[in-house]
């Protein structure tokens, strides 16, 4: 019985971690996009290009972290 409970607990922990990571990623991306739009309104095109690169890097890093954590 305790073995089954342990397996259930592991699944719950993984699900919670994934959900938390996804929420954090969404929040970070939203914040970055808002900041980028605000700055882009002032500085124009160059910032938009830089921001797109930054967002892509953040997304890649987050995906790698999620994969490592889950595995």
N, CA, C and O atoms as a CHARMM CRD file, in Angstrom:
* protein
*
  284
    1    1 UNK  N      0.83600  -1.20700   0.00000 PROA 1      0.00000
    2    1 UNK  CA     0.00000   0.00000   0.00000 PROA 1      0.00000
    3    1 UNK  C      0.86700   1.25100   0.00000 PROA 1      0.00000
    4    1 UNK  O      0.59200   2.20600  -0.72600 PROA 1      0.00000
    5    2 UNK  N      1.91300   1.24100   0.81700 PROA 2      0.00000
    6    2 UNK  CA     2.76000   2.43200   0.90400 PROA 2      0.00000
    7    2 UNK  C      3.49500   2.68200  -0.41700 PROA 2      0.00000
    8    2 UNK  O      3.80500   3.82400  -0.75500 PROA 2      0.00000
    9    3 UNK  N      3.77100   1.60000  -1.16100 PROA 3      0.00000
   10    3 UNK  CA     4.44500   1.73400  -2.45200 PROA 3      0.00000
   11    3 UNK  C      3.55800   2.49700  -3.43600 PROA 3      0.00000
   12    3 UNK  O      4.02900   3.37000  -4.16600 PROA 3      0.00000
   13    4 UNK  N      2.27800   2.15800  -3.44200 PROA 4      0.00000
   14    4 UNK  CA     1.31700   2.84000  -4.31500 PROA 4      0.00000
   15    4 UNK  C      1.22700   4.31300  -3.92900 PROA 4      0.00000
   16    4 UNK  O      1.20600   5.19000  -4.79300 PROA 4      0.00000
   17    5 UNK  N      1.17300   4.57600  -2.62500 PROA 5      0.00000
   18    5 UNK  CA     1.10700   5.96300  -2.15600 PROA 5      0.00000
   19    5 UNK  C      2.34400   6.74400  -2.58300 PROA 5      0.00000
   20    5 UNK  O      2.23900   7.90500  -2.97700 PROA 5      0.00000
   21    6 UNK  N      3.50800   6.11900  -2.50800 PROA 6      0.00000
   22    6 UNK  CA     4.74500   6.77700  -2.93300 PROA 6      0.00000
   23    6 UNK  C      4.68600   7.13200  -4.41400 PROA 6      0.00000
   24    6 UNK  O      5.07300   8.23200  -4.80900 PROA 6      0.00000
   25    7 UNK  N      4.20300   6.20300  -5.23000 PROA 7      0.00000
   26    7 UNK  CA     4.10400   6.46000  -6.67000 PROA 7      0.00000
   27    7 UNK  C      3.13700   7.60300  -6.95300 PROA 7      0.00000
   28    7 UNK  O      3.41900   8.47500  -7.77400 PROA 7      0.00000
   29    8 UNK  N      2.00000   7.59500  -6.27200 PROA 8      0.00000
   30    8 UNK  CA     1.02300   8.67600  -6.42200 PROA 8      0.00000
   31    8 UNK  C      1.65400  10.00000  -6.00800 PROA 8      0.00000
   32    8 UNK  O      1.48300  11.00900  -6.69200 PROA 8      0.00000
   33    9 UNK  N      2.38500  10.00500  -4.89000 PROA 9      0.00000
   34    9 UNK  CA     3.03100  11.21000  -4.38800 PROA 9      0.00000
   35    9 UNK  C      4.03500  11.74600  -5.39900 PROA 9      0.00000
   36    9 UNK  O      4.10200  12.95200  -5.63400 PROA 9      0.00000
   37   10 UNK  N      4.82200  10.84100  -6.00300 PROA 10     0.00000
   38   10 UNK  CA     5.80300  11.25800  -7.01500 PROA 10     0.00000
   39   10 UNK  C      5.11000  11.92300  -8.20100 PROA 10     0.00000
   40   10 UNK  O      5.56200  12.95800  -8.69000 PROA 10     0.00000
   41   11 UNK  N      4.02000  11.33100  -8.65700 PROA 11     0.00000
   42   11 UNK  CA     3.26700  11.90300  -9.77600 PROA 11     0.00000
   43   11 UNK  C      2.74200  13.28500  -9.40800 PROA 11     0.00000
   44   11 UNK  O      2.83500  14.22000 -10.20400 PROA 11     0.00000
   45   12 UNK  N      2.19000  13.41700  -8.20400 PROA 12     0.00000
   46   12 UNK  CA     1.65900  14.70000  -7.74500 PROA 12     0.00000
   47   12 UNK  C      2.76500  15.75100  -7.71500 PROA 12     0.00000
   48   12 UNK  O      2.56700  16.87600  -8.17300 PROA 12     0.00000
   49   13 UNK  N      3.92300  15.38900  -7.17900 PROA 13     0.00000
   50   13 UNK  CA     5.04700  16.32300  -7.09500 PROA 13     0.00000
   51   13 UNK  C      5.47000  16.77600  -8.49200 PROA 13     0.00000
   52   13 UNK  O      5.68200  17.96600  -8.72200 PROA 13     0.00000
   53   14 UNK  N      5.59300  15.83400  -9.41700 PROA 14     0.00000
   54   14 UNK  CA     5.98900  16.17500 -10.79000 PROA 14     0.00000
   55   14 UNK  C      4.97500  17.11700 -11.42500 PROA 14     0.00000
   56   14 UNK  O      5.34700  18.11000 -12.04900 PROA 14     0.00000
   57   15 UNK  N      3.69100  16.80300 -11.26400 PROA 15     0.00000
   58   15 UNK  CA     2.63700  17.64600 -11.83600 PROA 15     0.00000
   59   15 UNK  C      2.70400  19.05100 -11.25100 PROA 15     0.00000
   60   15 UNK  O      2.62500  20.03300 -11.98900 PROA 15     0.00000
   61   16 UNK  N      2.84800  19.15400  -9.93200 PROA 16     0.00000
   62   16 UNK  CA     2.91900  20.46100  -9.27300 PROA 16     0.00000
   63   16 UNK  C      4.12200  21.25000  -9.77900 PROA 16     0.00000
   64   16 UNK  O      4.00600  22.43600 -10.08700 PROA 16     0.00000
   65   17 UNK  N      5.27700  20.59200  -9.86700 PROA 17     0.00000
   66   17 UNK  CA     6.48800  21.26200 -10.35200 PROA 17     0.00000
   67   17 UNK  C      6.28800  21.77000 -11.77300 PROA 17     0.00000
   68   17 UNK  O      6.63800  22.91000 -12.08000 PROA 17     0.00000
   69   18 UNK  N      5.72900  20.93200 -12.63800 PROA 18     0.00000
   70   18 UNK  CA     5.49600  21.33200 -14.02800 PROA 18     0.00000
   71   18 UNK  C      4.54900  22.52300 -14.09500 PROA 18     0.00000
   72   18 UNK  O      4.79900  23.47600 -14.83300 PROA 18     0.00000
   73   19 UNK  N      3.45400  22.47100 -13.32000 PROA 19     0.00000
   74   19 UNK  CA     2.48700  23.56800 -13.31100 PROA 19     0.00000
   75   19 UNK  C      3.14800  24.86000 -12.84200 PROA 19     0.00000
   76   19 UNK  O      2.96300  25.91100 -13.45600 PROA 19     0.00000
   77   20 UNK  N      3.92000  24.78800 -11.75400 PROA 20     0.00000
   78   20 UNK  CA     4.60000  25.97300 -11.22600 PROA 20     0.00000
   79   20 UNK  C      5.56200  26.54200 -12.26200 PROA 20     0.00000
   80   20 UNK  O      5.59900  27.75200 -12.48700 PROA 20     0.00000
   81   21 UNK  N      6.33900  25.66400 -12.89100 PROA 21     0.00000
   82   21 UNK  CA     7.29800  26.11600 -13.90300 PROA 21     0.00000
   83   21 UNK  C      6.57600  26.78500 -15.06800 PROA 21     0.00000
   84   21 UNK  O      7.00800  27.83400 -15.54600 PROA 21     0.00000
   85   22 UNK  N      5.47700  26.18500 -15.52600 PROA 22     0.00000
   86   22 UNK  CA     4.71200  26.76000 -16.63500 PROA 22     0.00000
   87   22 UNK  C      4.18200  28.14100 -16.25600 PROA 22     0.00000
   88   22 UNK  O      4.27200  29.07900 -17.04800 PROA 22     0.00000
   89   23 UNK  N      3.63200  28.26800 -15.04900 PROA 23     0.00000
   90   23 UNK  CA     3.11100  29.55700 -14.59000 PROA 23     0.00000
   91   23 UNK  C      4.22500  30.59700 -14.55000 PROA 23     0.00000
   92   23 UNK  O      4.04900  31.72200 -15.01900 PROA 23     0.00000
   93   24 UNK  N      5.37600  30.21800 -13.98700 PROA 24     0.00000
   94   24 UNK  CA     6.51500  31.13900 -13.91500 PROA 24     0.00000
   95   24 UNK  C      6.94900  31.56200 -15.31200 PROA 24     0.00000
   96   24 UNK  O      7.21700  32.73900 -15.55200 PROA 24     0.00000
   97   25 UNK  N      7.01800  30.60500 -16.23200 PROA 25     0.00000
   98   25 UNK  CA     7.41200  30.90900 -17.61500 PROA 25     0.00000
   99   25 UNK  C      6.44300  31.90300 -18.23900 PROA 25     0.00000
  100   25 UNK  O      6.86000  32.88400 -18.85400 PROA 25     0.00000
  101   26 UNK  N      5.14800  31.64500 -18.07900 PROA 26     0.00000
  102   26 UNK  CA     4.13400  32.53400 -18.64800 PROA 26     0.00000
  103   26 UNK  C      4.28100  33.93800 -18.07700 PROA 26     0.00000
  104   26 UNK  O      4.24800  34.91900 -18.82000 PROA 26     0.00000
  105   27 UNK  N      4.44500  34.03800 -16.75500 PROA 27     0.00000
  106   27 UNK  CA     4.59700  35.34500 -16.11200 PROA 27     0.00000
  107   27 UNK  C      5.83600  36.06500 -16.64000 PROA 27     0.00000
  108   27 UNK  O      5.77800  37.24700 -16.97700 PROA 27     0.00000
  109   28 UNK  N      6.96200  35.34200 -16.71000 PROA 28     0.00000
  110   28 UNK  CA     8.20500  35.94700 -17.19400 PROA 28     0.00000
  111   28 UNK  C      8.04400  36.43800 -18.62900 PROA 28     0.00000
  112   28 UNK  O      8.44300  37.55600 -18.95400 PROA 28     0.00000
  113   29 UNK  N      7.46000  35.60300 -19.48700 PROA 29     0.00000
  114   29 UNK  CA     7.27300  35.98900 -20.88800 PROA 29     0.00000
  115   29 UNK  C      6.37200  37.21500 -20.99100 PROA 29     0.00000
  116   29 UNK  O      6.66700  38.13700 -21.75100 PROA 29     0.00000
  117   30 UNK  N      5.27200  37.23200 -20.23000 PROA 30     0.00000
  118   30 UNK  CA     4.35900  38.37500 -20.25200 PROA 30     0.00000
  119   30 UNK  C      5.08000  39.64400 -19.81000 PROA 30     0.00000
  120   30 UNK  O      4.95800  40.68800 -20.45100 PROA 30     0.00000
  121   31 UNK  N      5.83600  39.55300 -18.70400 PROA 31     0.00000
  122   31 UNK  CA     6.57400  40.71700 -18.20300 PROA 31     0.00000
  123   31 UNK  C      7.56900  41.20600 -19.25000 PROA 31     0.00000
  124   31 UNK  O      7.65800  42.40400 -19.52000 PROA 31     0.00000
  125   32 UNK  N      8.32100  40.26600 -19.84100 PROA 32     0.00000
  126   32 UNK  CA     9.29900  40.63700 -20.86700 PROA 32     0.00000
  127   32 UNK  C      8.61200  41.32100 -22.04000 PROA 32     0.00000
  128   32 UNK  O      9.08600  42.34600 -22.53000 PROA 32     0.00000
  129   33 UNK  N      7.49300  40.75300 -22.49300 PROA 33     0.00000
  130   33 UNK  CA     6.76900  41.33400 -23.62700 PROA 33     0.00000
  131   33 UNK  C      6.27700  42.73600 -23.29100 PROA 33     0.00000
  132   33 UNK  O      6.40600  43.64900 -24.10700 PROA 33     0.00000
  133   34 UNK  N      5.71500  42.91600 -22.09800 PROA 34     0.00000
  134   34 UNK  CA     5.21700  44.23300 -21.69000 PROA 34     0.00000
  135   34 UNK  C      6.35200  45.25000 -21.65600 PROA 34     0.00000
  136   34 UNK  O      6.21900  46.35700 -22.17800 PROA 34     0.00000
  137   35 UNK  N      7.47200  44.86700 -21.03600 PROA 35     0.00000
  138   35 UNK  CA     8.62900  45.76200 -20.96500 PROA 35     0.00000
  139   35 UNK  C      9.12700  46.09300 -22.36900 PROA 35     0.00000
  140   35 UNK  O      9.42700  47.24600 -22.67800 PROA 35     0.00000
  141   36 UNK  N      9.20900  45.07500 -23.20700 PROA 36     0.00000
  142   36 UNK  CA     9.68300  45.27200 -24.58400 PROA 36     0.00000
  143   36 UNK  C      8.77800  46.23100 -25.34200 PROA 36     0.00000
  144   36 UNK  O      9.25900  47.13700 -26.02400 PROA 36     0.00000
  145   37 UNK  N      7.47400  46.03500 -25.22500 PROA 37     0.00000
  146   37 UNK  CA     6.52700  46.91400 -25.91900 PROA 37     0.00000
  147   37 UNK  C      6.66700  48.34100 -25.41200 PROA 37     0.00000
  148   37 UNK  O      6.66600  49.28800 -26.19900 PROA 37     0.00000
  149   38 UNK  N      6.78600  48.49500 -24.09600 PROA 38     0.00000
  150   38 UNK  CA     6.93800  49.83000 -23.51800 PROA 38     0.00000
  151   38 UNK  C      8.21200  50.50400 -24.02300 PROA 38     0.00000
  152   38 UNK  O      8.19400  51.67100 -24.41500 PROA 38     0.00000
  153   39 UNK  N      9.31900  49.75700 -24.01000 PROA 39     0.00000
  154   39 UNK  CA    10.59300  50.31200 -24.47200 PROA 39     0.00000
  155   39 UNK  C     10.56100  50.55300 -25.98100 PROA 39     0.00000
  156   39 UNK  O     11.06400  51.56700 -26.46500 PROA 39     0.00000
  157   40 UNK  N      9.97200  49.62500 -26.71200 PROA 40     0.00000
  158   40 UNK  CA     9.90800  49.74700 -28.17100 PROA 40     0.00000
  159   40 UNK  C      9.11300  50.97900 -28.58000 PROA 40     0.00000
  160   40 UNK  O      9.41400  51.61200 -29.59200 PROA 40     0.00000
  161   41 UNK  N      8.09700  51.31800 -27.79100 PROA 41     0.00000
  162   41 UNK  CA     7.31000  52.51300 -28.07700 PROA 41     0.00000
  163   41 UNK  C      8.20000  53.75500 -28.01600 PROA 41     0.00000
  164   41 UNK  O      7.97200  54.72800 -28.73400 PROA 41     0.00000
  165   42 UNK  N      9.20900  53.71000 -27.15700 PROA 42     0.00000
  166   42 UNK  CA    10.11600  54.84700 -26.99900 PROA 42     0.00000
  167   42 UNK  C     11.27100  54.77200 -27.99300 PROA 42     0.00000
  168   42 UNK  O     11.57600  55.75600 -28.66700 PROA 42     0.00000
  169   43 UNK  N     11.91100  53.61300 -28.08600 PROA 43     0.00000
  170   43 UNK  CA    13.18200  53.50100 -28.80700 PROA 43     0.00000
  171   43 UNK  C     13.02100  52.97400 -30.23300 PROA 43     0.00000
  172   43 UNK  O     13.91700  53.15100 -31.05900 PROA 43     0.00000
  173   44 UNK  N     11.89100  52.33000 -30.53200 PROA 44     0.00000
  174   44 UNK  CA    11.59300  51.80900 -31.87000 PROA 44     0.00000
  175   44 UNK  C     12.27000  50.47600 -32.19300 PROA 44     0.00000
  176   44 UNK  O     12.41700  49.64100 -31.30100 PROA 44     0.00000
  177   45 UNK  N     12.68400  50.25400 -33.44100 PROA 45     0.00000
  178   45 UNK  CA    12.86000  48.91600 -34.01500 PROA 45     0.00000
  179   45 UNK  C     13.96700  48.08200 -33.38300 PROA 45     0.00000
  180   45 UNK  O     13.74500  46.90600 -33.09600 PROA 45     0.00000
  181   46 UNK  N     15.15800  48.64900 -33.15500 PROA 46     0.00000
  182   46 UNK  CA    16.29600  47.86100 -32.68100 PROA 46     0.00000
  183   46 UNK  C     15.94100  47.08300 -31.42000 PROA 46     0.00000
  184   46 UNK  O     16.30800  45.91700 -31.27500 PROA 46     0.00000
  185   47 UNK  N     15.23600  47.72600 -30.52500 PROA 47     0.00000
  186   47 UNK  CA    14.86800  47.09700 -29.25400 PROA 47     0.00000
  187   47 UNK  C     13.96500  45.89000 -29.48900 PROA 47     0.00000
  188   47 UNK  O     14.07900  44.88000 -28.79500 PROA 47     0.00000
  189   48 UNK  N     13.08200  45.99500 -30.45300 PROA 48     0.00000
  190   48 UNK  CA    12.16600  44.88900 -30.73900 PROA 48     0.00000
  191   48 UNK  C     12.95500  43.65000 -31.15700 PROA 48     0.00000
  192   48 UNK  O     12.66000  42.53900 -30.71600 PROA 48     0.00000
  193   49 UNK  N     13.95800  43.85000 -32.01000 PROA 49     0.00000
  194   49 UNK  CA    14.78800  42.73000 -32.45700 PROA 49     0.00000
  195   49 UNK  C     15.49700  42.09600 -31.26600 PROA 49     0.00000
  196   49 UNK  O     15.47500  40.87600 -31.10300 PROA 49     0.00000
  197   50 UNK  N     16.12200  42.92200 -30.43700 PROA 50     0.00000
  198   50 UNK  CA    16.81100  42.43000 -29.24100 PROA 50     0.00000
  199   50 UNK  C     15.83200  41.68600 -28.33600 PROA 50     0.00000
  200   50 UNK  O     16.15300  40.61800 -27.81500 PROA 50     0.00000
  201   51 UNK  N     14.65200  42.24600 -28.15200 PROA 51     0.00000
  202   51 UNK  CA    13.65600  41.64600 -27.26100 PROA 51     0.00000
  203   51 UNK  C     13.21600  40.27500 -27.76300 PROA 51     0.00000
  204   51 UNK  O     13.06900  39.34000 -26.97500 PROA 51     0.00000
  205   52 UNK  N     13.00800  40.15500 -29.06000 PROA 52     0.00000
  206   52 UNK  CA    12.60700  38.86300 -29.62500 PROA 52     0.00000
  207   52 UNK  C     13.67300  37.81500 -29.32900 PROA 52     0.00000
  208   52 UNK  O     13.35600  36.69000 -28.94200 PROA 52     0.00000
  209   53 UNK  N     14.93300  38.18800 -29.51100 PROA 53     0.00000
  210   53 UNK  CA    16.03700  37.27100 -29.21900 PROA 53     0.00000
  211   53 UNK  C     16.02300  36.88800 -27.73900 PROA 53     0.00000
  212   53 UNK  O     16.17000  35.71400 -27.39900 PROA 53     0.00000
  213   54 UNK  N     15.84700  37.87400 -26.86300 PROA 54     0.00000
  214   54 UNK  CA    15.82800  37.62200 -25.41700 PROA 54     0.00000
  215   54 UNK  C     14.70100  36.65600 -25.06000 PROA 54     0.00000
  216   54 UNK  O     14.91500  35.70400 -24.30900 PROA 54     0.00000
  217   55 UNK  N     13.51400  36.89200 -25.58700 PROA 55     0.00000
  218   55 UNK  CA    12.36700  36.02200 -25.29800 PROA 55     0.00000
  219   55 UNK  C     12.64900  34.59600 -25.77300 PROA 55     0.00000
  220   55 UNK  O     12.35400  33.62900 -25.07000 PROA 55     0.00000
  221   56 UNK  N     13.22400  34.47600 -26.97400 PROA 56     0.00000
  222   56 UNK  CA    13.54800  33.14000 -27.48000 PROA 56     0.00000
  223   56 UNK  C     14.53800  32.42900 -26.56900 PROA 56     0.00000
  224   56 UNK  O     14.37200  31.24700 -26.26800 PROA 56     0.00000
  225   57 UNK  N     15.56600  33.14500 -26.12900 PROA 57     0.00000
  226   57 UNK  CA    16.57000  32.56000 -25.23200 PROA 57     0.00000
  227   57 UNK  C     15.91700  32.12000 -23.92600 PROA 57     0.00000
  228   57 UNK  O     16.17400  31.01900 -23.44000 PROA 57     0.00000
  229   58 UNK  N     15.07300  32.98100 -23.35600 PROA 58     0.00000
  230   58 UNK  CA    14.38900  32.65600 -22.10200 PROA 58     0.00000
  231   58 UNK  C     13.54500  31.39300 -22.27500 PROA 58     0.00000
  232   58 UNK  O     13.57900  30.50200 -21.42600 PROA 58     0.00000
  233   59 UNK  N     12.79400  31.31600 -23.36500 PROA 59     0.00000
  234   59 UNK  CA    11.93800  30.15700 -23.60600 PROA 59     0.00000
  235   59 UNK  C     12.77600  28.88200 -23.72400 PROA 59     0.00000
  236   59 UNK  O     12.42600  27.84900 -23.15200 PROA 59     0.00000
  237   60 UNK  N     13.87900  28.95900 -24.46600 PROA 60     0.00000
  238   60 UNK  CA    14.75000  27.78700 -24.63100 PROA 60     0.00000
  239   60 UNK  C     15.30300  27.34200 -23.28300 PROA 60     0.00000
  240   60 UNK  O     15.27400  26.15500 -22.95800 PROA 60     0.00000
  241   61 UNK  N     15.80700  28.29100 -22.49800 PROA 61     0.00000
  242   61 UNK  CA    16.36400  27.97200 -21.17900 PROA 61     0.00000
  243   61 UNK  C     15.30700  27.31400 -20.30100 PROA 61     0.00000
  244   61 UNK  O     15.57600  26.31200 -19.63800 PROA 61     0.00000
  245   62 UNK  N     14.10400  27.88000 -20.30000 PROA 62     0.00000
  246   62 UNK  CA    13.02800  27.34200 -19.46900 PROA 62     0.00000
  247   62 UNK  C     12.66900  25.91900 -19.90300 PROA 62     0.00000
  248   62 UNK  O     12.48100  25.04100 -19.06100 PROA 62     0.00000
  249   63 UNK  N     12.57700  25.69500 -21.19900 PROA 63     0.00000
  250   63 UNK  CA    12.25300  24.35500 -21.69700 PROA 63     0.00000
  251   63 UNK  C     13.32000  23.35800 -21.25700 PROA 63     0.00000
  252   63 UNK  O     12.99700  22.25700 -20.81100 PROA 63     0.00000
  253   64 UNK  N     14.58300  23.74000 -21.38100 PROA 64     0.00000
  254   64 UNK  CA    15.67900  22.86600 -20.95700 PROA 64     0.00000
  255   64 UNK  C     15.56500  22.55900 -19.46600 PROA 64     0.00000
  256   64 UNK  O     15.70500  21.40600 -19.05600 PROA 64     0.00000
  257   65 UNK  N     15.31300  23.58600 -18.65700 PROA 65     0.00000
  258   65 UNK  CA    15.18200  23.40200 -17.20900 PROA 65     0.00000
  259   65 UNK  C     14.02800  22.45200 -16.89300 PROA 65     0.00000
  260   65 UNK  O     14.17000  21.55700 -16.05900 PROA 65     0.00000
  261   66 UNK  N     12.89100  22.64400 -17.55300 PROA 66     0.00000
  262   66 UNK  CA    11.72900  21.78500 -17.31600 PROA 66     0.00000
  263   66 UNK  C     12.06300  20.33300 -17.65500 PROA 66     0.00000
  264   66 UNK  O     11.74400  19.41900 -16.89500 PROA 66     0.00000
  265   67 UNK  N     12.70800  20.13400 -18.80100 PROA 67     0.00000
  266   67 UNK  CA    13.07000  18.77100 -19.20900 PROA 67     0.00000
  267   67 UNK  C     14.00300  18.13600 -18.18500 PROA 67     0.00000
  268   67 UNK  O     13.81600  16.98000 -17.80500 PROA 67     0.00000
  269   68 UNK  N     15.00700  18.88900 -17.73500 PROA 68     0.00000
  270   68 UNK  CA    15.96400  18.37400 -16.74900 PROA 68     0.00000
  271   68 UNK  C     15.25000  18.03100 -15.44200 PROA 68     0.00000
  272   68 UNK  O     15.49100  16.97400 -14.85900 PROA 68     0.00000
  273   69 UNK  N     14.37600  18.92100 -14.98500 PROA 69     0.00000
  274   69 UNK  CA    13.66200  18.69900 -13.72000 PROA 69     0.00000
  275   69 UNK  C     12.77100  17.46100 -13.81400 PROA 69     0.00000
  276   69 UNK  O     12.75000  16.63200 -12.90400 PROA 69     0.00000
  277   70 UNK  N     12.04300  17.34300 -14.91400 PROA 70     0.00000
  278   70 UNK  CA    11.12000  16.21600 -15.07300 PROA 70     0.00000
  279   70 UNK  C     11.88900  14.90000 -15.18700 PROA 70     0.00000
  280   70 UNK  O     11.46600  13.88200 -14.63800 PROA 70     0.00000
  281   71 UNK  N     13.01700  14.92100 -15.90000 PROA 71     0.00000
  282   71 UNK  CA    13.80500  13.70100 -16.04100 PROA 71     0.00000
  283   71 UNK  C     14.64300  13.47400 -14.79800 PROA 71     0.00000
  284   71 UNK  O     15.38200  12.49300 -14.72100 PROA 71     0.00000
